[in-house]
Amino acid sequence: MTTSWSSIDMRIRNSSFGLPSSFVIRVSSLLATCVFFFAAAAEGQIQVDLKFKRLQYIAYEPVVATVAITNLAGRDIDLHDAHGQSWLGFEVTGNEDQPITLLATENPAAAEPLKIEAGQRVTRQFDLGSLYPVHDFGAYHVRTHVYFADLAKFFYSGTRVFEVTDAHPIWQQTVGIPDGVAAAGEVRTYSLLTNRFPDHTSLYVRVQDKDTGTVYATYSLGRTIGAEQPQAEIDRANQLHVLHCAAPRAWSYSRIGLNGELLAHSSLMETNRRPRLVHSTNGDINVHGGAIDTAAQSSRSTVPKLSARPPGLPKDQ
């Protein structure tokens, strides 16, 4: 049962047994101060912050949330599932404050316990697109909570908002999966799309089975110059090759697999002729022209990879 401070204060005043009113008021004020500082200390033991890299995402693109947890308890803490509660969770609402439920009954975000030393700040990244159905167009509100079993208490982040929209399709091709490959006989549709942000335009690839409605992957291939149409070619294994202009005299090459895997990615600089994709006599696709930008390749290799993104993705812009 919860007792309000006002009722405690009233009991003190009614049970003063003839003590001077000024003394009763001082005792009451002192208790109020103690209660305030105790509550403030309890609220401040764990600080939870939530951030998104962008405010806008396209449908089926990974929506990576960065959660930062700071231990202010003055001692080491262990965060783990207890009392039927996952130690970490998200609260997601869509249009008209409709709650969005997990795609699975168990929360994979909180599968592993986490120990945080006193004063330490730990960050984790989660793809909300793989945890919640956040692919419909519209705005989504997200809040993170951490359950601290030692106190049987929840600590909350502030609420953050992101929007899901769709990009502009510029190219599409449907292919079959060859014999000897998993899911042979099924079909895949490759799509290239562009999305304009306030300061740049990004090129996206999407791989899906339109018959079943399954989207295998949607992700950015990096910045693109709108005036330059990307070149797309299909090789003999029905893999997609994309060459696009990322900046003046700078080009980006990608090879994408039938299930959306990014199989190869490289940056090229324009030399005496522009790079272009060329079919060889055996059906392979090669890049003719340009030179590998070793500086860009080295820089990309130092960028931490996100688990929510296919391996080797170019740095998100």
FENRANOR-V620179 format. One record per residue. PHI is phi in whole degrees, -180 to 180 (NA if undefined). OMEGA is omega in whole degrees, -180 to 180 (* if undefined). Layout:
BEGIN
PHI;OMEGA
PHI;OMEGA
END
This chain:
BEGIN
NA;-178
-98;178
-111;-178
-76;179
-63;-179
-63;179
-71;176
-63;-180
-61;-180
-66;179
-65;179
-62;-177
-69;-179
-79;-177
-114;-174
-79;177
52;175
79;178
-68;179
-55;-177
-61;-180
-65;178
-68;179
-61;-180
-65;-180
-65;179
-63;179
-61;-179
-66;180
-64;178
-63;178
-61;179
-64;180
-63;179
-61;-179
-62;-177
-69;177
-65;179
-64;-180
-63;180
-65;180
-65;-179
-66;-173
-95;-176
-70;177
-132;178
-106;-177
-119;179
-124;-179
-130;179
-140;170
-120;-178
-69;-178
-134;176
-94;-175
-128;177
-133;176
-95;-175
-57;178
74;173
-77;174
-56;177
-109;-172
-88;177
-102;176
-103;180
-107;177
-115;-179
-121;-180
-112;-180
-89;179
-112;-175
-80;-178
83;179
-156;176
-66;178
-129;176
-118;177
-101;-177
-156;177
-67;179
-165;176
55;180
76;-178
-115;169
-73;-176
-72;179
-134;178
-156;178
-121;173
-115;-174
-119;175
-127;-180
-107;-180
-61;-180
57;176
59;177
-74;179
-65;177
-105;-176
-95;179
-61;176
-73;179
-123;-178
-73;178
-105;-178
-89;-178
-67;-180
-66;-175
-113;-175
-67;-175
-105;175
-61;-177
-136;175
-102;-180
-124;179
-72;-178
-56;178
79;-176
-84;176
-116;-177
-120;178
-118;176
-136;180
-119;-178
-137;175
-90;-179
-65;179
-65;178
-91;-178
-104;-175
-133;176
-79;-177
-112;-177
-103;178
-73;-179
-65;177
137;-179
-98;179
-126;176
-106;-174
-131;173
-135;178
-102;172
-128;176
-119;178
-98;180
-102;-172
-64;-179
-59;180
-107;-174
51;-172
-136;176
-99;172
-122;-169
-122;170
-87;169
-72;-180
-86;178
-119;-176
-125;169
-136;-177
-119;176
-110;179
-135;176
-121;-179
-92;-178
-91;-179
-72;180
-124;-179
-162;-180
-155;179
-151;177
-103;-178
-134;175
-94;176
-88;-174
-66;174
-62;180
85;179
-117;178
-53;-179
66;178
-56;-179
96;175
-78;180
-122;176
-132;176
-114;174
-90;175
-134;169
-110;-177
-136;174
-122;178
-135;-179
-91;172
-103;-177
-56;-174
-119;-180
-167;175
-120;179
-111;176
-100;-179
-119;170
-120;176
-132;177
-123;-176
-149;170
-107;-175
-69;180
-68;-179
-100;-177
81;-179
-80;174
-104;-176
-84;-180
-166;170
-146;179
-159;-177
-84;173
-96;178
113;-180
-69;178
-142;175
-91;-171
-59;-177
-75;-178
-104;180
-74;178
-63;175
-100;-179
-126;180
-139;178
-108;-180
-91;-175
-69;176
-91;-178
62;171
-90;-176
-96;175
-115;-178
-130;175
-126;-179
-140;-180
-85;-176
-93;-180
-166;178
-53;179
66;178
-121;-175
-126;-179
-131;-179
-117;179
-138;173
-125;-172
-119;-179
-85;-173
-69;177
-110;176
92;-180
-67;173
-87;-172
-85;179
-157;175
-153;179
-151;178
-110;-179
-130;174
-108;180
-69;179
-110;-180
-79;175
-148;-179
-71;173
-67;176
-155;178
-88;-177
-131;174
-78;172
-89;-177
-65;-179
-93;176
95;176
-74;177
-115;178
-126;176
-98;176
-109;179
91;180
77;180
-137;-180
-59;178
-86;-175
-66;180
-65;179
-67;179
-63;180
-65;179
-63;-179
-66;-177
-68;180
-91;-179
-80;178
-60;180
-89;177
-92;-180
-63;-178
-80;-176
-109;175
-57;-177
-59;176
86;-179
-62;174
-64;179
-58;-178
-67;-179
-115;*
END
